[in-house]
Amino acid sequence: MELIDEAIKKGFRQLPEYESKLILKGFGLPVVREVTVQDLEEAKERALEIGYPVVLKVNSPWIGHKTEKGLVITNVVDQRDLERKWQLLQERHTLSEGESILVQEMVDGKRELAMGLIRDPQFGPCVMFGLGGIFLEVLNDVTFRVAPIQEIDAMEMLDEIRSKRLLSGLRGMPEANREAVAKMLISIGEIGLREERIKEIDLNPVILKGPDPVVVDALIVLE
């Protein structure tokens, strides 16, 4: 994969979020609409194209968890708000080589999932699925399978987490598109098998937009 070739040549230990999602998209995973920009005027143009509200993020090969560092600003509602929050982001972080700003669609959804891949020394690439958002670390409600996995394996994973009721019609929310979620898990396993230089894949959150899953945040860690 050219993106990984370039990252390794530059000494990156992980791919920026935007580039991580390009790889995911190439394997058929649904990702949020977003673009990278370098200046405020371009950000304003792109935000209008995407449609408010939007999210601003630092897109960096050096920073893995951006929220804790204040480098993710959500609910940017209009052009004036974008100007204010762009300035705030600039005060928190000065862009260096290889970095940019993501202008991202703000996905409306109350249910957050997590998916990913770890490369176990003994078993090789293993696919993970569980409850996402801040509850991933708190509740650790996850399940694993060794890749490759089939549809029957992925469907079993959906039923193994304690929070599986979130996938059903709950409080007026539509039942999750289980087939789409399962397909994503299968594809994550395929990525791990195809590209041995990928050490980890971290997709958190994957938001259910209505019934359909959308990758909102992504990180690919390299060997």
PyRosetta script that sets phi, psi and omega in degrees:
from pyrosetta import init, pose_from_sequence

init()
pose = pose_from_sequence("MELIDEAIKKGFRQLPEYESKLILKGFGLPVVREVTVQDLEEAKERALEIGYPVVLKVNSPWIGHKTEKGLVITNVVDQRDLERKWQLLQERHTLSEGESILVQEMVDGKRELAMGLIRDPQFGPCVMFGLGGIFLEVLNDVTFRVAPIQEIDAMEMLDEIRSKRLLSGLRGMPEANREAVAKMLISIGEIGLREERIKEIDLNPVILKGPDPVVVDALIVLE")
pose.set_psi(1, 126.6)
pose.set_omega(1, -174.8)
pose.set_phi(2, -62.0)
pose.set_psi(2, -38.6)
pose.set_omega(2, 179.9)
pose.set_phi(3, -59.9)
pose.set_psi(3, -39.8)
pose.set_omega(3, 179.3)
pose.set_phi(4, -73.4)
pose.set_psi(4, -39.4)
pose.set_omega(4, 175.9)
pose.set_phi(5, -55.7)
pose.set_psi(5, -48.2)
pose.set_omega(5, -178.5)
pose.set_phi(6, -65.1)
pose.set_psi(6, -41.0)
pose.set_omega(6, -179.0)
pose.set_phi(7, -63.3)
pose.set_psi(7, -42.0)
pose.set_omega(7, -179.4)
pose.set_phi(8, -67.5)
pose.set_psi(8, -39.6)
pose.set_omega(8, 177.6)
pose.set_phi(9, -60.7)
pose.set_psi(9, -34.3)
pose.set_omega(9, -179.3)
pose.set_phi(10, -85.6)
pose.set_psi(10, -2.4)
pose.set_omega(10, 178.5)
pose.set_phi(11, 82.9)
pose.set_psi(11, 16.2)
pose.set_omega(11, 179.8)
pose.set_phi(12, -75.6)
pose.set_psi(12, 140.5)
pose.set_omega(12, 175.4)
pose.set_phi(13, -97.8)
pose.set_psi(13, -6.1)
pose.set_omega(13, 176.1)
pose.set_phi(14, -152.0)
pose.set_psi(14, 161.7)
pose.set_omega(14, 176.8)
pose.set_phi(15, -91.4)
pose.set_psi(15, 144.5)
pose.set_omega(15, 171.4)
pose.set_phi(16, -59.5)
pose.set_psi(16, 161.9)
pose.set_omega(16, -176.2)
pose.set_phi(17, -58.0)
pose.set_psi(17, -45.9)
pose.set_omega(17, -176.8)
pose.set_phi(18, -62.0)
pose.set_psi(18, -44.9)
pose.set_omega(18, -179.5)
pose.set_phi(19, -68.4)
pose.set_psi(19, -34.9)
pose.set_omega(19, 175.7)
pose.set_phi(20, -59.9)
pose.set_psi(20, -42.3)
pose.set_omega(20, -177.9)
pose.set_phi(21, -71.7)
pose.set_psi(21, -27.8)
pose.set_omega(21, 175.4)
pose.set_phi(22, -62.0)
pose.set_psi(22, -40.2)
pose.set_omega(22, 177.5)
pose.set_phi(23, -66.0)
pose.set_psi(23, -45.4)
pose.set_omega(23, 178.9)
pose.set_phi(24, -59.2)
pose.set_psi(24, -44.7)
pose.set_omega(24, -179.4)
pose.set_phi(25, -61.8)
pose.set_psi(25, -35.7)
pose.set_omega(25, 178.7)
pose.set_phi(26, -64.4)
pose.set_psi(26, -22.1)
pose.set_omega(26, 177.0)
pose.set_phi(27, -100.3)
pose.set_psi(27, 12.3)
pose.set_omega(27, 173.2)
pose.set_phi(28, 89.8)
pose.set_psi(28, 6.8)
pose.set_omega(28, 179.2)
pose.set_phi(29, -78.0)
pose.set_psi(29, 139.3)
pose.set_omega(29, 179.8)
pose.set_phi(30, -77.9)
pose.set_psi(30, 123.0)
pose.set_omega(30, -179.3)
pose.set_phi(31, -120.6)
pose.set_psi(31, 156.6)
pose.set_omega(31, -178.4)
pose.set_phi(32, -66.2)
pose.set_psi(32, 152.0)
pose.set_omega(32, 176.1)
pose.set_phi(33, -72.4)
pose.set_psi(33, 130.6)
pose.set_omega(33, -178.3)
pose.set_phi(34, -163.1)
pose.set_psi(34, 159.2)
pose.set_omega(34, 175.6)
pose.set_phi(35, -140.5)
pose.set_psi(35, 158.9)
pose.set_omega(35, 174.5)
pose.set_phi(36, -102.7)
pose.set_psi(36, 141.4)
pose.set_omega(36, 179.2)
pose.set_phi(37, -137.2)
pose.set_psi(37, 165.1)
pose.set_omega(37, 179.9)
pose.set_phi(38, -118.0)
pose.set_psi(38, -17.1)
pose.set_omega(38, -177.2)
pose.set_phi(39, -141.4)
pose.set_psi(39, 166.2)
pose.set_omega(39, -173.8)
pose.set_phi(40, -64.1)
pose.set_psi(40, -42.4)
pose.set_omega(40, -177.4)
pose.set_phi(41, -62.4)
pose.set_psi(41, -41.4)
pose.set_omega(41, 177.5)
pose.set_phi(42, -66.6)
pose.set_psi(42, -37.4)
pose.set_omega(42, 178.6)
pose.set_phi(43, -61.2)
pose.set_psi(43, -41.0)
pose.set_omega(43, -179.8)
pose.set_phi(44, -65.8)
pose.set_psi(44, -40.7)
pose.set_omega(44, 178.4)
pose.set_phi(45, -63.6)
pose.set_psi(45, -46.0)
pose.set_omega(45, -177.4)
pose.set_phi(46, -68.4)
pose.set_psi(46, -35.8)
pose.set_omega(46, 179.2)
pose.set_phi(47, -63.7)
pose.set_psi(47, -38.2)
pose.set_omega(47, 177.1)
pose.set_phi(48, -65.1)
pose.set_psi(48, -37.8)
pose.set_omega(48, 178.8)
pose.set_phi(49, -66.1)
pose.set_psi(49, -42.6)
pose.set_omega(49, -179.5)
pose.set_phi(50, -72.0)
pose.set_psi(50, -41.8)
pose.set_omega(50, -177.6)
pose.set_phi(51, 101.2)
pose.set_psi(51, 129.4)
pose.set_omega(51, 178.9)
pose.set_phi(52, -74.3)
pose.set_psi(52, 153.0)
pose.set_omega(52, 0.0)
pose.set_phi(53, -78.5)
pose.set_psi(53, 156.3)
pose.set_omega(53, 178.4)
pose.set_phi(54, -128.8)
pose.set_psi(54, 172.9)
pose.set_omega(54, 177.3)
pose.set_phi(55, -119.5)
pose.set_psi(55, 140.5)
pose.set_omega(55, 173.1)
pose.set_phi(56, -108.8)
pose.set_psi(56, 134.3)
pose.set_omega(56, 179.1)
pose.set_phi(57, -140.8)
pose.set_psi(57, 148.8)
pose.set_omega(57, 168.3)
pose.set_phi(58, -78.5)
pose.set_psi(58, 128.6)
pose.set_omega(58, 179.4)
pose.set_phi(59, -104.0)
pose.set_psi(59, 106.6)
pose.set_omega(59, -168.8)
pose.set_phi(60, -141.4)
pose.set_psi(60, 142.1)
pose.set_omega(60, 173.0)
pose.set_phi(61, -82.2)
pose.set_psi(61, -2.8)
pose.set_omega(61, -175.5)
pose.set_phi(62, -105.6)
pose.set_psi(62, -20.8)
pose.set_omega(62, -173.3)
pose.set_phi(63, -115.7)
pose.set_psi(63, 116.6)
pose.set_omega(63, -178.0)
pose.set_phi(64, -84.9)
pose.set_psi(64, -56.5)
pose.set_omega(64, -175.5)
pose.set_phi(65, -105.6)
pose.set_psi(65, 99.1)
pose.set_omega(65, -170.1)
pose.set_phi(66, -83.7)
pose.set_psi(66, -29.7)
pose.set_omega(66, -174.8)
pose.set_phi(67, -60.3)
pose.set_psi(67, -43.8)
pose.set_omega(67, -178.4)
pose.set_phi(68, -62.6)
pose.set_psi(68, -24.2)
pose.set_omega(68, -178.5)
pose.set_phi(69, -96.1)
pose.set_psi(69, 6.0)
pose.set_omega(69, 179.4)
pose.set_phi(70, 72.8)
pose.set_psi(70, 24.2)
pose.set_omega(70, -175.5)
pose.set_phi(71, -102.7)
pose.set_psi(71, 16.9)
pose.set_omega(71, 172.2)
pose.set_phi(72, -127.6)
pose.set_psi(72, 121.8)
pose.set_omega(72, 179.4)
pose.set_phi(73, -121.2)
pose.set_psi(73, 116.5)
pose.set_omega(73, -176.0)
pose.set_phi(74, -98.2)
pose.set_psi(74, 169.5)
pose.set_omega(74, 172.7)
pose.set_phi(75, 55.2)
pose.set_psi(75, 49.7)
pose.set_omega(75, 171.4)
pose.set_phi(76, -81.4)
pose.set_psi(76, 115.3)
pose.set_omega(76, -163.4)
pose.set_phi(77, -97.1)
pose.set_psi(77, -23.5)
pose.set_omega(77, -179.6)
pose.set_phi(78, -160.5)
pose.set_psi(78, -176.4)
pose.set_omega(78, -174.7)
pose.set_phi(79, -63.9)
pose.set_psi(79, -41.5)
pose.set_omega(79, 179.0)
pose.set_phi(80, -66.4)
pose.set_psi(80, -40.3)
pose.set_omega(80, 177.7)
pose.set_phi(81, -64.6)
pose.set_psi(81, -37.6)
pose.set_omega(81, 177.4)
pose.set_phi(82, -61.6)
pose.set_psi(82, -42.3)
pose.set_omega(82, 178.5)
pose.set_phi(83, -60.4)
pose.set_psi(83, -45.1)
pose.set_omega(83, -179.4)
pose.set_phi(84, -64.4)
pose.set_psi(84, -45.9)
pose.set_omega(84, -174.6)
pose.set_phi(85, -77.7)
pose.set_psi(85, -26.5)
pose.set_omega(85, 171.6)
pose.set_phi(86, -62.1)
pose.set_psi(86, -45.0)
pose.set_omega(86, 179.0)
pose.set_phi(87, -62.5)
pose.set_psi(87, -40.6)
pose.set_omega(87, 178.3)
pose.set_phi(88, -61.8)
pose.set_psi(88, -42.6)
pose.set_omega(88, 178.9)
pose.set_phi(89, -64.7)
pose.set_psi(89, -39.1)
pose.set_omega(89, 178.7)
pose.set_phi(90, -64.5)
pose.set_psi(90, -35.1)
pose.set_omega(90, 178.2)
pose.set_phi(91, -69.1)
pose.set_psi(91, -30.2)
pose.set_omega(91, -177.9)
pose.set_phi(92, -83.4)
pose.set_psi(92, -26.8)
pose.set_omega(92, -174.4)
pose.set_phi(93, -154.6)
pose.set_psi(93, 130.8)
pose.set_omega(93, 174.7)
pose.set_phi(94, -97.3)
pose.set_psi(94, 124.5)
pose.set_omega(94, -177.6)
pose.set_phi(95, -64.6)
pose.set_psi(95, 137.4)
pose.set_omega(95, 174.7)
pose.set_phi(96, -114.4)
pose.set_psi(96, -177.6)
pose.set_omega(96, -177.9)
pose.set_phi(97, -59.9)
pose.set_psi(97, 134.8)
pose.set_omega(97, 179.5)
pose.set_phi(98, 88.3)
pose.set_psi(98, -1.0)
pose.set_omega(98, -178.7)
pose.set_phi(99, -108.5)
pose.set_psi(99, 157.8)
pose.set_omega(99, 177.1)
pose.set_phi(100, -155.2)
pose.set_psi(100, -178.0)
pose.set_omega(100, 175.5)
pose.set_phi(101, -111.8)
pose.set_psi(101, 133.4)
pose.set_omega(101, 174.8)
pose.set_phi(102, -90.7)
pose.set_psi(102, 130.4)
pose.set_omega(102, 167.7)
pose.set_phi(103, -106.7)
pose.set_psi(103, 117.0)
pose.set_omega(103, -167.1)
pose.set_phi(104, -128.0)
pose.set_psi(104, 140.2)
pose.set_omega(104, 172.4)
pose.set_phi(105, -57.1)
pose.set_psi(105, 136.7)
pose.set_omega(105, 175.4)
pose.set_phi(106, -89.8)
pose.set_psi(106, 112.4)
pose.set_omega(106, -174.4)
pose.set_phi(107, -83.7)
pose.set_psi(107, 129.0)
pose.set_omega(107, -179.9)
pose.set_phi(108, -91.6)
pose.set_psi(108, 113.0)
pose.set_omega(108, 179.1)
pose.set_phi(109, -174.8)
pose.set_psi(109, 140.0)
pose.set_omega(109, -175.5)
pose.set_phi(110, -96.9)
pose.set_psi(110, -13.1)
pose.set_omega(110, -177.2)
pose.set_phi(111, -105.8)
pose.set_psi(111, 125.5)
pose.set_omega(111, -176.2)
pose.set_phi(112, -118.2)
pose.set_psi(112, 129.5)
pose.set_omega(112, 177.7)
pose.set_phi(113, -113.3)
pose.set_psi(113, 167.2)
pose.set_omega(113, 173.8)
pose.set_phi(114, -131.8)
pose.set_psi(114, 140.9)
pose.set_omega(114, 176.3)
pose.set_phi(115, -138.6)
pose.set_psi(115, 159.0)
pose.set_omega(115, 177.5)
pose.set_phi(116, 177.7)
pose.set_psi(116, -168.4)
pose.set_omega(116, -177.6)
pose.set_phi(117, -148.5)
pose.set_psi(117, 136.1)
pose.set_omega(117, 169.6)
pose.set_phi(118, -124.3)
pose.set_psi(118, 149.6)
pose.set_omega(118, 180.0)
pose.set_phi(119, -104.6)
pose.set_psi(119, 99.7)
pose.set_omega(119, -178.0)
pose.set_phi(120, -77.7)
pose.set_psi(120, 136.9)
pose.set_omega(120, -179.1)
pose.set_phi(121, -58.8)
pose.set_psi(121, -30.6)
pose.set_omega(121, -177.7)
pose.set_phi(122, -94.0)
pose.set_psi(122, -44.4)
pose.set_omega(122, -172.2)
pose.set_phi(123, -98.5)
pose.set_psi(123, -12.3)
pose.set_omega(123, -177.8)
pose.set_phi(124, 83.4)
pose.set_psi(124, -151.8)
pose.set_omega(124, -176.7)
pose.set_phi(125, -67.4)
pose.set_psi(125, 128.2)
pose.set_omega(125, 179.5)
pose.set_phi(126, -123.5)
pose.set_psi(126, 133.4)
pose.set_omega(126, -178.1)
pose.set_phi(127, -90.7)
pose.set_psi(127, 137.5)
pose.set_omega(127, 179.7)
pose.set_phi(128, -117.3)
pose.set_psi(128, 143.6)
pose.set_omega(128, 173.6)
pose.set_phi(129, -142.6)
pose.set_psi(129, 142.2)
pose.set_omega(129, 178.0)
pose.set_phi(130, -176.7)
pose.set_psi(130, -170.9)
pose.set_omega(130, 175.8)
pose.set_phi(131, -72.6)
pose.set_psi(131, 136.9)
pose.set_omega(131, -173.9)
pose.set_phi(132, -106.8)
pose.set_psi(132, -164.5)
pose.set_omega(132, -177.6)
pose.set_phi(133, 70.8)
pose.set_psi(133, -152.1)
pose.set_omega(133, -178.6)
pose.set_phi(134, -70.1)
pose.set_psi(134, -16.8)
pose.set_omega(134, -177.5)
pose.set_phi(135, -77.5)
pose.set_psi(135, -11.4)
pose.set_omega(135, -179.9)
pose.set_phi(136, -59.4)
pose.set_psi(136, -50.1)
pose.set_omega(136, -178.9)
pose.set_phi(137, -77.2)
pose.set_psi(137, -32.6)
pose.set_omega(137, -175.9)
pose.set_phi(138, -72.1)
pose.set_psi(138, -48.3)
pose.set_omega(138, -174.2)
pose.set_phi(139, -97.6)
pose.set_psi(139, -22.9)
pose.set_omega(139, -179.3)
pose.set_phi(140, 50.1)
pose.set_psi(140, 44.5)
pose.set_omega(140, -178.5)
pose.set_phi(141, -90.1)
pose.set_psi(141, 81.3)
pose.set_omega(141, -174.3)
pose.set_phi(142, -136.0)
pose.set_psi(142, 162.8)
pose.set_omega(142, 175.0)
pose.set_phi(143, -141.0)
pose.set_psi(143, 156.4)
pose.set_omega(143, -174.6)
pose.set_phi(144, -130.8)
pose.set_psi(144, 154.2)
pose.set_omega(144, 169.8)
pose.set_phi(145, -142.5)
pose.set_psi(145, 144.9)
pose.set_omega(145, 174.6)
pose.set_phi(146, -77.4)
pose.set_psi(146, 131.0)
pose.set_omega(146, 178.4)
pose.set_phi(147, -75.5)
pose.set_psi(147, 149.4)
pose.set_omega(147, 3.3)
pose.set_phi(148, -80.1)
pose.set_psi(148, 153.5)
pose.set_omega(148, 176.0)
pose.set_phi(149, -119.6)
pose.set_psi(149, 152.5)
pose.set_omega(149, 178.0)
pose.set_phi(150, -104.6)
pose.set_psi(150, 175.7)
pose.set_omega(150, -178.4)
pose.set_phi(151, -59.9)
pose.set_psi(151, -38.3)
pose.set_omega(151, -179.2)
pose.set_phi(152, -64.0)
pose.set_psi(152, -36.6)
pose.set_omega(152, 177.8)
pose.set_phi(153, -66.0)
pose.set_psi(153, -44.8)
pose.set_omega(153, -178.6)
pose.set_phi(154, -63.6)
pose.set_psi(154, -41.3)
pose.set_omega(154, 179.7)
pose.set_phi(155, -65.0)
pose.set_psi(155, -36.8)
pose.set_omega(155, 176.5)
pose.set_phi(156, -63.6)
pose.set_psi(156, -37.9)
pose.set_omega(156, 179.0)
pose.set_phi(157, -61.8)
pose.set_psi(157, -39.1)
pose.set_omega(157, 179.6)
pose.set_phi(158, -62.9)
pose.set_psi(158, -30.5)
pose.set_omega(158, -177.8)
pose.set_phi(159, -91.4)
pose.set_psi(159, -6.9)
pose.set_omega(159, -175.8)
pose.set_phi(160, -88.2)
pose.set_psi(160, -22.9)
pose.set_omega(160, -178.3)
pose.set_phi(161, -75.2)
pose.set_psi(161, 150.1)
pose.set_omega(161, -178.9)
pose.set_phi(162, -66.5)
pose.set_psi(162, -25.7)
pose.set_omega(162, -176.5)
pose.set_phi(163, -93.3)
pose.set_psi(163, 24.9)
pose.set_omega(163, -173.3)
pose.set_phi(164, -62.3)
pose.set_psi(164, -19.8)
pose.set_omega(164, 178.3)
pose.set_phi(165, -62.8)
pose.set_psi(165, -24.1)
pose.set_omega(165, 178.0)
pose.set_phi(166, -62.3)
pose.set_psi(166, -22.3)
pose.set_omega(166, -179.9)
pose.set_phi(167, -83.1)
pose.set_psi(167, -14.7)
pose.set_omega(167, 179.5)
pose.set_phi(168, -91.3)
pose.set_psi(168, 174.4)
pose.set_omega(168, 176.6)
pose.set_phi(169, -67.1)
pose.set_psi(169, 107.8)
pose.set_omega(169, -173.1)
pose.set_phi(170, -125.3)
pose.set_psi(170, 123.8)
pose.set_omega(170, 178.3)
pose.set_phi(171, 51.2)
pose.set_psi(171, 45.9)
pose.set_omega(171, 176.4)
pose.set_phi(172, 84.0)
pose.set_psi(172, -4.2)
pose.set_omega(172, 178.4)
pose.set_phi(173, -82.0)
pose.set_psi(173, 146.6)
pose.set_omega(173, -178.6)
pose.set_phi(174, -70.7)
pose.set_psi(174, 153.9)
pose.set_omega(174, 175.4)
pose.set_phi(175, -63.8)
pose.set_psi(175, 138.2)
pose.set_omega(175, -179.0)
pose.set_phi(176, -62.4)
pose.set_psi(176, 148.1)
pose.set_omega(176, 174.4)
pose.set_phi(177, -75.1)
pose.set_psi(177, 86.7)
pose.set_omega(177, -173.9)
pose.set_phi(178, -61.3)
pose.set_psi(178, -36.4)
pose.set_omega(178, 179.7)
pose.set_phi(179, -62.9)
pose.set_psi(179, -40.2)
pose.set_omega(179, 179.5)
pose.set_phi(180, -67.0)
pose.set_psi(180, -41.8)
pose.set_omega(180, 178.0)
pose.set_phi(181, -63.0)
pose.set_psi(181, -44.5)
pose.set_omega(181, 179.7)
pose.set_phi(182, -61.8)
pose.set_psi(182, -41.1)
pose.set_omega(182, 179.0)
pose.set_phi(183, -61.3)
pose.set_psi(183, -37.7)
pose.set_omega(183, 178.1)
pose.set_phi(184, -63.2)
pose.set_psi(184, -43.1)
pose.set_omega(184, 179.8)
pose.set_phi(185, -63.3)
pose.set_psi(185, -41.1)
pose.set_omega(185, 177.5)
pose.set_phi(186, -61.2)
pose.set_psi(186, -43.8)
pose.set_omega(186, -179.1)
pose.set_phi(187, -65.6)
pose.set_psi(187, -37.8)
pose.set_omega(187, 177.6)
pose.set_phi(188, -60.5)
pose.set_psi(188, -42.1)
pose.set_omega(188, 176.5)
pose.set_phi(189, -61.8)
pose.set_psi(189, -39.7)
pose.set_omega(189, 178.9)
pose.set_phi(190, -63.0)
pose.set_psi(190, -39.9)
pose.set_omega(190, 178.6)
pose.set_phi(191, -60.7)
pose.set_psi(191, -45.6)
pose.set_omega(191, -179.8)
pose.set_phi(192, -61.7)
pose.set_psi(192, -35.9)
pose.set_omega(192, 179.4)
pose.set_phi(193, -75.5)
pose.set_psi(193, -35.6)
pose.set_omega(193, -177.1)
pose.set_phi(194, -75.2)
pose.set_psi(194, -33.9)
pose.set_omega(194, -171.8)
pose.set_phi(195, -127.2)
pose.set_psi(195, 98.4)
pose.set_omega(195, -176.4)
pose.set_phi(196, -70.9)
pose.set_psi(196, -14.8)
pose.set_omega(196, -179.5)
pose.set_phi(197, -80.0)
pose.set_psi(197, -6.1)
pose.set_omega(197, 175.5)
pose.set_phi(198, -88.0)
pose.set_psi(198, 119.4)
pose.set_omega(198, -179.3)
pose.set_phi(199, -88.4)
pose.set_psi(199, -42.7)
pose.set_omega(199, -178.8)
pose.set_phi(200, -143.7)
pose.set_psi(200, 151.0)
pose.set_omega(200, 168.4)
pose.set_phi(201, -127.9)
pose.set_psi(201, 128.5)
pose.set_omega(201, -178.0)
pose.set_phi(202, -127.4)
pose.set_psi(202, 109.1)
pose.set_omega(202, 178.3)
pose.set_phi(203, -113.5)
pose.set_psi(203, 100.6)
pose.set_omega(203, -177.0)
pose.set_phi(204, -157.3)
pose.set_psi(204, 112.3)
pose.set_omega(204, 7.7)
pose.set_phi(205, -95.2)
pose.set_psi(205, 157.3)
pose.set_omega(205, 161.3)
pose.set_phi(206, -104.9)
pose.set_psi(206, 111.6)
pose.set_omega(206, -173.8)
pose.set_phi(207, -94.1)
pose.set_psi(207, 138.4)
pose.set_omega(207, 172.6)
pose.set_phi(208, -83.4)
pose.set_psi(208, 108.4)
pose.set_omega(208, 176.8)
pose.set_phi(209, -93.2)
pose.set_psi(209, 94.2)
pose.set_omega(209, -165.8)
pose.set_phi(210, 69.4)
pose.set_psi(210, -126.3)
pose.set_omega(210, 178.0)
pose.set_phi(211, -88.3)
pose.set_psi(211, -12.7)
pose.set_omega(211, -166.8)
pose.set_phi(212, -100.8)
pose.set_psi(212, 135.4)
pose.set_omega(212, 179.7)
pose.set_phi(213, -78.7)
pose.set_psi(213, 141.2)
pose.set_omega(213, 177.2)
pose.set_phi(214, -136.1)
pose.set_psi(214, 128.1)
pose.set_omega(214, 177.4)
pose.set_phi(215, -75.3)
pose.set_psi(215, 117.8)
pose.set_omega(215, -178.6)
pose.set_phi(216, -98.7)
pose.set_psi(216, -37.5)
pose.set_omega(216, 179.5)
pose.set_phi(217, -133.5)
pose.set_psi(217, 139.8)
pose.set_omega(217, -175.4)
pose.set_phi(218, -147.1)
pose.set_psi(218, 144.6)
pose.set_omega(218, 176.5)
pose.set_phi(219, -142.9)
pose.set_psi(219, 128.7)
pose.set_omega(219, 173.9)
pose.set_phi(220, -115.1)
pose.set_psi(220, 120.4)
pose.set_omega(220, -179.6)
pose.set_phi(221, -99.5)
pose.set_psi(221, 136.7)
pose.set_omega(221, -176.7)
pose.set_phi(222, -101.1)
pose.set_psi(222, 153.7)
pose.set_omega(222, 175.2)
pose.set_phi(223, -67.0)
pose.dump_pdb("model.pdb")
